[in-house]
Amino acid sequence: MAGLWGGGGSALETGIILHTTDGGQTWIAQRQGSELELDAVAFVDTLYGWAAGYDPQTGAPIIHTTNGGITWQGQFNANGDDMVFLDRQTGWTVDLFGLINHTSDGGATWEMQPSYTTRIFSGVDFIDHQTGWVVGWQGAILHTTSGGVTSIRNTPDRTAPFNSFILHANYPNPFNLSTTIRLEMLKPIQQLRMDIYDILGRRIRTLFKGRLPVGMHEFSWDGTDSVGRTVSSGIYFYQVSVDFSDGAKKQTQTQKMLLLK
């Protein structure tokens, strides 16, 4: 085996890329030049590779090397919690926001592909240019036989007790000025609360508190806190807590969003 690469980070050191040429018996640390917290790395040969992660200042760029990891260049400012490349041109990334991105020019440009789901994605794999799978939270499994142009997905069972409401992914995400959150109520509720939290878990704003009828509802957040101050760029969470009128157990769902100023 010519070489393997791995990437990651810790509370003490971020932006770590490791390289081995002996099947993992020994590893050499490679640094890509910034303080990225890396989540994924993919190489197609001994020279061409990509890595993705999160940078609290600029978002979550994808970086690229053409010399085996000696130097790295930024390519795309988007999330990549997992990635796969088939060759020097063709690759896919998925992320915690339920997004699938595809490149056919080695990462110079990326195109978002529809996922038709709000689930959080954690893994992607392709066996050729047409056939691939994406997996995520809550048992999400997506399969494509057309390179991601169309996807086959499992449709959630809306009669299941844990599907009393559906918290959809906000759009756009990442966003700059404002973003819209859609909430689909599948049964009557007694009380609902939608809050925005920062990455430290502090509640910075309550978007809604009260009752909602069955149906689709939209909420907008403009990137300000409870007193109207503009918050800084970074990751935020929106959480919905619901008490149901039939006495069912309280349910909570949370999703992530990225604000870029």
Secondary structure as GFF3:
##gff-version 3
##sequence-region A 1 261
A	DSSP	beta_strand	4	8	.	.	.	ID=ss1
A	DSSP	beta_strand	16	20	.	.	.	ID=ss2
A	DSSP	beta_strand	28	31	.	.	.	ID=ss3
A	DSSP	beta_strand	37	43	.	.	.	ID=ss4
A	DSSP	beta_strand	49	54	.	.	.	ID=ss5
A	DSSP	beta_strand	61	65	.	.	.	ID=ss6
A	DSSP	beta_strand	73	77	.	.	.	ID=ss7
A	DSSP	beta_strand	82	85	.	.	.	ID=ss8
A	DSSP	beta_strand	91	94	.	.	.	ID=ss9
A	DSSP	beta_strand	100	103	.	.	.	ID=ss10
A	DSSP	beta_strand	111	113	.	.	.	ID=ss11
A	DSSP	beta_strand	121	126	.	.	.	ID=ss12
A	DSSP	beta_strand	132	136	.	.	.	ID=ss13
A	DSSP	three_ten_helix	137	139	.	.	.	ID=ss14
A	DSSP	beta_strand	141	144	.	.	.	ID=ss15
A	DSSP	beta_strand	152	153	.	.	.	ID=ss16
A	DSSP	three_ten_helix	161	163	.	.	.	ID=ss17
A	DSSP	beta_strand	165	167	.	.	.	ID=ss18
A	DSSP	beta_strand	179	185	.	.	.	ID=ss19
A	DSSP	beta_strand	189	198	.	.	.	ID=ss20
A	DSSP	beta_strand	203	210	.	.	.	ID=ss21
A	DSSP	beta_strand	215	221	.	.	.	ID=ss22
A	DSSP	beta_strand	234	244	.	.	.	ID=ss23
A	DSSP	beta_strand	251	259	.	.	.	ID=ss24
###
